[in-house]
């Protein structure tokens, strides 16, 4: 089932304006579906951190993110990560004033 087009469109616009975003909400409200659709629409990279093999890719988060610095990277189930180092990284979006920020999820 497709999410309401307005939710997807609003999320796409938000990601066009901001270098980072978090999808928050109660269980089973289709956050993962939205995350996958966003990854697809931006030719992004979707990682499900409940999956051991995908979690392994984040052994060195800085190296991993540097290799994908020009792509949208989505971490689903980020609370499953092996520690705060996966969720803490610098966001630098060229062309967006004051975008150099430390992000902790």
FENVEN-V67543 format. One record per residue. N is the residue number from 1. RES is the residue in one letter. PSI is psi in whole degrees, 0 to 359 (* if undefined). Layout:
# FENVEN-V67543
N&RES&PSI + N&RES&PSI
This chain:
# FENVEN-V67543
1&X&133 + 2&X&143 + 3&X&160 + 4&X&134 + 5&X&327 + 6&X&323 + 7&X&315 + 8&X&314 + 9&X&317 + 10&X&319 + 11&X&320 + 12&X&317 + 13&X&317 + 14&X&317 + 15&X&336 + 16&X&336 + 17&X&334 + 18&X&144 + 19&X&346 + 20&X&153 + 21&X&158 + 22&X&135 + 23&X&115 + 24&X&147 + 25&X&171 + 26&X&171 + 27&X&147 + 28&X&42 + 29&X&14 + 30&X&32 + 31&X&317 + 32&X&320 + 33&X&315 + 34&X&316 + 35&X&316 + 36&X&319 + 37&X&322 + 38&X&316 + 39&X&316 + 40&X&318 + 41&X&337 + 42&X&9 + 43&X&46 + 44&X&181 + 45&X&123 + 46&X&125 + 47&X&126 + 48&X&105 + 49&X&1 + 50&X&338 + 51&X&120 + 52&X&315 + 53&X&323 + 54&X&326 + 55&X&324 + 56&X&328 + 57&X&339 + 58&X&23 + 59&X&318 + 60&X&91 + 61&X&320 + 62&X&317 + 63&X&316 + 64&X&311 + 65&X&326 + 66&X&325 + 67&X&342 + 68&X&31 + 69&X&339 + 70&X&16 + 71&X&153 + 72&X&127 + 73&X&124 + 74&X&126 + 75&X&111 + 76&X&144 + 77&X&45 + 78&X&335 + 79&X&346 + 80&X&357 + 81&X&163 + 82&X&0 + 83&X&175 + 84&X&340 + 85&X&336 + 86&X&323 + 87&X&0 + 88&X&116 + 89&X&165 + 90&X&142 + 91&X&122 + 92&X&110 + 93&X&108 + 94&X&139 + 95&X&353 + 96&X&112 + 97&X&140 + 98&X&35 + 99&X&351 + 100&X&105 + 101&X&156 + 102&X&126 + 103&X&125 + 104&X&124 + 105&X&*
